[in-house]
Amino acid sequence: MSEQPRGKKPFQDTAPLPETLETTGRDVKLAKRPTSTAPRKRQARSDYGRTAVTYWRKGMPSQNFGDYLSEMLYDALCGRARRRQQSHEFGQLFLIGSVISGWHIRKALATIEDDGRARIGFWGCGLRGETPIAPNLLARCKFMGVRGPLTRIGLGLPPETPLGDPALLMPLIYQPTIGASSAGGTLCMPHFLDTLSTSDLLLKSGADAVLRPGIRAQRPALLETIDAIAGASFVLAGALHGAIVAAAYGVPFAYFDSGYVDAPFKWRDFSALLDIPPSFATNVTEGRQLYDDQIRGAMRMPKLEALLRCAPIPAPEALLRRAEAHDGLG
């Protein structure tokens, strides 16, 4: 049986680019970032999409929010060295996502000049499913921390392997801008490949707005999506990184079953990391009850310093200090 992830067709733009935040009944827009009349300093051209990291849809005009966080993570790890394109030791490097599978590894090896020694690097990533990966493929990989304990067990990694999804680092990297027009509402973030219309999602979920994970391939679109999540009162997430970013910023959340649940293993893995049940809700009311009953008092956030210490690019000291403060060590 093929290990190709269900629904995902790498390097092919298969989905239309929707508006980021959609509602019916009232027009809710993401707050525009404040502008200044002061002379602007010349800014270096953005090299998003040209970094030395790999993720789904890289280089396409529309991106998937969770995968596109790779660019912010790369920024954070490189710091000022980003301007000279910080290099790393890997033929391909993944910084986030459910991308550990035989299919992904073979695909990565096929896209590099392989002399039989090049390795594929994974930092804080997770297994996509329970299909065993061939030993000869695992030998070509280096795992620098993994998303959750089920991935650690599935790969046979030592118990001391750092755990955590790198998106949990977002509060150490970015302070959201919360606009009055988008703050305090309930959001439904469906999966990128969910085919339900906005009106159907609003009716089914009971949310105030639909936040699509399909965004333009620009840094402002990425930041605006984080702003919307951080400013919400509740997030019903059919996209795993909607839930992860909500958890990172302390926003109540629940997993959303719209009838399309992508890669069930990844939800179980992240849930095991937080020590919560992998339960799904079909609407906001059900999700709030699930959060109160199963998540609020049970959730245990992982320590972030250990994940940063094993990053493929040495993290800046300032970022490490913020992680220590977050973990209560600083």
Buried (B, 14 or more C-beta within 10 A) or exposed (E): EEBBBEEBEBEEEEBEBBBBBBBEEEEBEBBEEEEEEEEEEEEEEEEBBEBBBBBBBBEBEBBBBBBBBBBBBBBBBBBEEBEEEBEBEBBBBBBBBBBBBBBBBBBBBEEBEEEEEBBBBBBBBBBBBEBEBEEEBBEBBEBBBBBBBBBBBBBEBEEEBBBBBBBBBBBBBBEBBBBEBBBEBBBBBBBBBBEBEBEBBBEBBBBBBBBBBBBBBBBBBBBBBBBBBBBBBBBBBBBBBBBBBBBBBEBBBBBBBBEBBBBEBBBBBBBBBBEBBBBBBBBBEBBBEBBEEBBEEEBEBBBBBBBBBBBBBBBBEEBBBBBBEBBEEE
